[in-house]
Amino acid sequence: MRNKRRTDEEWLSLIQECRSSGFSDRNWCEQNNISINTFYNSNKVNRSTAVMGILYNKGIIKDRGSIKESNDVISLRKKFKSEDSIERQKILEKFENGELTL
């Protein structure tokens, strides 16, 4: 028998409960009869949703549902962050301030 589907809000609450429990993710999931794979998948979805919201609210992406646009932004940001030079940081700041676009 399959477990009921949970809303994003329910998963967020469960993830927060797990993180504050002091148990490992695996042990907490076992104690709460939740598949560790389902737990990690839900965690990934919640993080992606949060990132999309932040990028949209900052005006970095125009379409909240555009996965390609957000992936381009995230990829570009990682590229700039991976270099430890002052020039890369200046470029990233200009991009985040909307002075540069994709």
FIFI-501989 format. One line per field, with one value per residue: x, y, z of N, C-alpha, C in turn; residue number from 1. Coordinates in nm, 2 decimals, always signed. Atoms other than C-alpha are relative to their C-alpha. Layout:
BEGIN
npx [X, ...];
npy [Y, ...];
npz [Z, ...];
capx [X, ...];
capy [Y, ...];
capz [Z, ...];
cpx [X, ...];
cpy [Y, ...];
cpz [Z, ...];
pos [NUM, ...];
***
This chain:
BEGIN
npx [+0.08, -0.08, +0.03, +0.07, -0.08, -0.01, -0.02, -0.13, +0.00, -0.01, -0.14, -0.09, +0.01, -0.07, -0.15, -0.05, +0.01, -0.11, -0.13, -0.01, +0.02, -0.12, -0.02, -0.04, +0.12, +0.04, +0.06, +0.13, +0.10, +0.05, +0.08, +0.12, +0.06, -0.01, -0.11, -0.11, +0.00, +0.11, -0.04, -0.10, +0.07, +0.08, -0.09, -0.05, +0.10, +0.02, -0.11, +0.01, +0.11, -0.05, -0.10, +0.08, +0.07, -0.10, -0.05, +0.11, +0.02, -0.11, +0.00, -0.11, +0.07, +0.13, +0.11, -0.02, +0.01, -0.10, -0.11, -0.12, -0.05, -0.06, -0.12, -0.10, -0.04, -0.07, -0.12, -0.09, -0.04, -0.11, -0.12, -0.06, -0.04, -0.11, -0.13, -0.02, -0.06, +0.08, +0.08, +0.12, +0.10, +0.06, +0.09, +0.12, +0.07, +0.07, +0.11, +0.10, +0.06, +0.08, -0.08, -0.03, +0.11, -0.05];
npy [-0.12, -0.12, -0.11, -0.11, -0.11, -0.11, -0.13, -0.06, -0.05, +0.12, +0.05, -0.10, +0.02, +0.12, -0.02, -0.08, +0.09, +0.10, -0.07, -0.05, +0.12, +0.05, +0.13, +0.00, +0.01, +0.14, +0.04, -0.08, +0.06, +0.13, -0.01, -0.06, +0.07, -0.08, +0.05, -0.10, -0.05, -0.10, -0.11, -0.08, -0.06, -0.11, -0.10, -0.06, -0.08, -0.12, -0.09, -0.05, -0.10, -0.12, -0.07, -0.06, -0.11, -0.11, -0.06, -0.08, -0.11, -0.10, -0.05, +0.06, +0.07, -0.07, +0.09, +0.08, +0.14, +0.03, +0.08, -0.03, -0.13, +0.00, +0.08, -0.09, -0.10, +0.07, +0.04, -0.11, -0.04, +0.10, -0.03, -0.11, +0.03, +0.09, -0.07, -0.08, -0.13, -0.12, -0.04, +0.08, -0.05, -0.12, +0.04, +0.07, -0.10, -0.07, +0.09, +0.01, -0.13, -0.02, -0.07, +0.10, +0.10, +0.11];
npz [+0.00, +0.01, -0.10, +0.05, +0.05, -0.09, +0.06, -0.02, -0.14, -0.09, +0.01, -0.06, -0.14, -0.03, +0.02, -0.11, -0.12, +0.01, -0.02, -0.14, -0.09, -0.05, +0.07, +0.14, +0.09, +0.02, -0.12, -0.02, +0.10, -0.04, -0.12, +0.04, +0.11, +0.12, +0.08, +0.01, +0.14, +0.00, -0.08, +0.08, +0.12, -0.05, -0.04, +0.12, +0.06, -0.08, +0.02, +0.14, -0.01, -0.08, +0.09, +0.10, -0.07, -0.03, +0.12, +0.05, -0.08, +0.02, +0.14, +0.08, +0.10, +0.03, +0.00, -0.11, +0.04, +0.10, -0.05, +0.08, -0.03, -0.13, +0.01, +0.06, -0.10, -0.11, +0.06, +0.01, -0.14, -0.05, +0.07, -0.06, -0.14, -0.01, +0.01, -0.12, +0.04, -0.03, +0.13, +0.01, -0.10, +0.05, +0.11, -0.07, -0.07, +0.11, +0.04, -0.10, -0.01, +0.12, +0.10, +0.11, +0.02, +0.08];
capx [+0.00, +0.14, +0.16, -0.05, +0.09, +0.22, +0.21, +0.52, +0.43, +0.40, +0.74, +0.90, +0.77, +0.90, +1.24, +1.27, +1.16, +1.42, +1.70, +1.62, +1.58, +1.95, +1.91, +2.07, +1.83, +1.82, +1.75, +1.48, +1.31, +1.31, +1.16, +0.89, +0.82, +0.94, +1.15, +1.49, +1.47, +1.13, +1.27, +1.57, +1.36, +1.12, +1.41, +1.55, +1.22, +1.17, +1.52, +1.46, +1.13, +1.30, +1.58, +1.33, +1.14, +1.45, +1.58, +1.23, +1.19, +1.53, +1.44, +1.72, +1.47, +1.15, +0.95, +0.92, +0.85, +1.14, +1.37, +1.61, +1.64, +1.71, +1.96, +2.14, +2.16, +2.27, +2.53, +2.67, +2.67, +2.87, +3.11, +3.18, +3.19, +3.44, +3.71, +3.86, +3.95, +3.83, +3.73, +3.50, +3.33, +3.28, +3.12, +2.89, +2.79, +2.70, +2.50, +2.31, +2.24, +2.08, +2.36, +2.45, +2.20, +2.23];
capy [+0.00, +0.34, +0.62, +0.93, +1.22, +1.51, +1.88, +2.09, +2.25, +1.91, +1.80, +2.13, +2.07, +1.71, +1.81, +2.07, +1.82, +1.57, +1.83, +1.95, +1.59, +1.52, +1.19, +1.11, +1.14, +0.77, +0.70, +0.97, +0.83, +0.48, +0.59, +0.78, +0.52, +0.74, +0.61, +0.78, +0.81, +0.99, +1.21, +1.32, +1.37, +1.59, +1.78, +1.84, +1.96, +2.20, +2.35, +2.39, +2.57, +2.80, +2.88, +2.96, +3.19, +3.38, +3.43, +3.55, +3.78, +3.94, +4.00, +3.77, +3.55, +3.68, +3.36, +3.18, +2.85, +2.87, +2.59, +2.66, +3.02, +2.95, +2.67, +2.92, +3.17, +2.91, +2.77, +3.11, +3.20, +2.88, +2.96, +3.30, +3.17, +2.90, +3.15, +3.33, +3.65, +4.00, +4.06, +3.76, +3.89, +4.23, +4.06, +3.85, +4.16, +4.35, +4.04, +4.02, +4.39, +4.36, +4.54, +4.23, +3.98, +3.64];
capz [+0.00, -0.10, +0.15, +0.11, -0.09, +0.12, +0.03, +0.00, +0.33, +0.50, +0.36, +0.47, +0.82, +0.82, +0.69, +0.96, +1.22, +1.10, +1.10, +1.45, +1.59, +1.63, +1.44, +1.11, +0.81, +0.77, +1.14, +1.16, +0.84, +0.97, +1.30, +1.11, +0.84, +0.56, +0.27, +0.27, -0.11, -0.08, +0.19, -0.02, -0.33, -0.14, +0.01, -0.34, -0.47, -0.18, -0.23, -0.61, -0.53, -0.28, -0.53, -0.80, -0.56, -0.46, -0.81, -0.92, -0.62, -0.68, -1.05, -1.17, -1.36, -1.53, -1.53, -1.20, -1.38, -1.62, -1.52, -1.81, -1.72, -1.35, -1.44, -1.66, -1.38, -1.12, -1.36, -1.43, -1.06, -0.98, -1.25, -1.11, -0.75, -0.84, -0.92, -0.63, -0.81, -0.73, -1.10, -1.09, -0.78, -0.94, -1.25, -1.02, -0.82, -1.15, -1.26, -0.94, -0.94, -1.29, -1.47, -1.67, -1.81, -1.98];
cpx [+0.09, -0.04, -0.07, +0.10, +0.00, +0.02, +0.14, +0.02, +0.02, +0.15, +0.10, +0.00, +0.07, +0.15, +0.05, +0.00, +0.12, +0.13, +0.02, +0.00, +0.14, +0.04, +0.06, -0.13, -0.06, -0.07, -0.14, -0.11, -0.05, -0.09, -0.14, -0.07, +0.00, +0.12, +0.10, +0.01, -0.11, +0.04, +0.10, -0.06, -0.08, +0.09, +0.05, -0.10, -0.03, +0.12, -0.01, -0.11, +0.04, +0.10, -0.07, -0.07, +0.10, +0.05, -0.11, -0.02, +0.11, +0.00, +0.10, -0.06, -0.14, -0.11, +0.03, +0.01, +0.11, +0.12, +0.13, +0.06, +0.07, +0.13, +0.11, +0.06, +0.08, +0.13, +0.10, +0.05, +0.11, +0.13, +0.08, +0.05, +0.12, +0.13, +0.01, +0.07, -0.10, -0.08, -0.12, -0.11, -0.06, -0.10, -0.13, -0.08, -0.08, -0.12, -0.11, -0.08, -0.08, +0.08, +0.05, -0.11, +0.06, -0.01];
cpy [+0.12, +0.10, +0.12, +0.10, +0.12, +0.13, +0.05, +0.05, -0.11, -0.05, +0.10, -0.02, -0.13, +0.01, +0.08, -0.08, -0.09, +0.08, +0.04, -0.12, -0.05, -0.14, +0.02, -0.01, -0.14, -0.05, +0.06, -0.06, -0.13, +0.01, +0.06, -0.06, +0.07, -0.06, +0.11, +0.06, +0.11, +0.12, +0.09, +0.06, +0.12, +0.12, +0.08, +0.09, +0.13, +0.10, +0.06, +0.11, +0.13, +0.08, +0.08, +0.13, +0.12, +0.07, +0.08, +0.13, +0.11, +0.06, -0.06, -0.08, +0.07, -0.10, -0.10, -0.15, -0.04, -0.07, +0.03, +0.13, +0.00, -0.09, +0.08, +0.09, -0.07, -0.05, +0.11, +0.05, -0.09, +0.02, +0.12, -0.02, -0.09, +0.06, +0.09, +0.13, +0.12, +0.04, -0.09, +0.04, +0.13, -0.03, -0.06, +0.11, +0.08, -0.09, +0.00, +0.13, +0.04, +0.08, -0.08, -0.10, -0.12, +0.03];
cpz [+0.00, +0.11, -0.07, -0.05, +0.10, -0.08, +0.02, +0.14, +0.10, -0.01, +0.06, +0.15, +0.04, -0.01, +0.12, +0.13, +0.00, +0.03, +0.14, +0.10, +0.06, -0.06, -0.14, -0.08, +0.00, +0.13, +0.02, -0.10, +0.04, +0.12, -0.04, -0.12, -0.13, -0.08, -0.01, -0.14, -0.02, +0.07, -0.08, -0.12, +0.04, +0.04, -0.12, -0.07, +0.08, -0.02, -0.14, +0.00, +0.07, -0.09, -0.10, +0.05, +0.02, -0.12, -0.06, +0.08, -0.01, -0.14, -0.09, -0.11, -0.02, +0.02, +0.11, -0.03, -0.10, +0.06, -0.07, +0.04, +0.14, +0.00, -0.06, +0.10, +0.11, -0.06, -0.01, +0.13, +0.05, -0.07, +0.06, +0.14, +0.01, -0.01, +0.12, -0.03, +0.03, -0.12, -0.01, +0.09, -0.05, -0.11, +0.07, +0.07, -0.11, -0.05, +0.09, +0.02, -0.13, -0.10, -0.11, +0.00, -0.08, -0.14];
pos [1, 2, 3, 4, 5, 6, 7, 8, 9, 10, 11, 12, 13, 14, 15, 16, 17, 18, 19, 20, 21, 22, 23, 24, 25, 26, 27, 28, 29, 30, 31, 32, 33, 34, 35, 36, 37, 38, 39, 40, 41, 42, 43, 44, 45, 46, 47, 48, 49, 50, 51, 52, 53, 54, 55, 56, 57, 58, 59, 60, 61, 62, 63, 64, 65, 66, 67, 68, 69, 70, 71, 72, 73, 74, 75, 76, 77, 78, 79, 80, 81, 82, 83, 84, 85, 86, 87, 88, 89, 90, 91, 92, 93, 94, 95, 96, 97, 98, 99, 100, 101, 102];
***
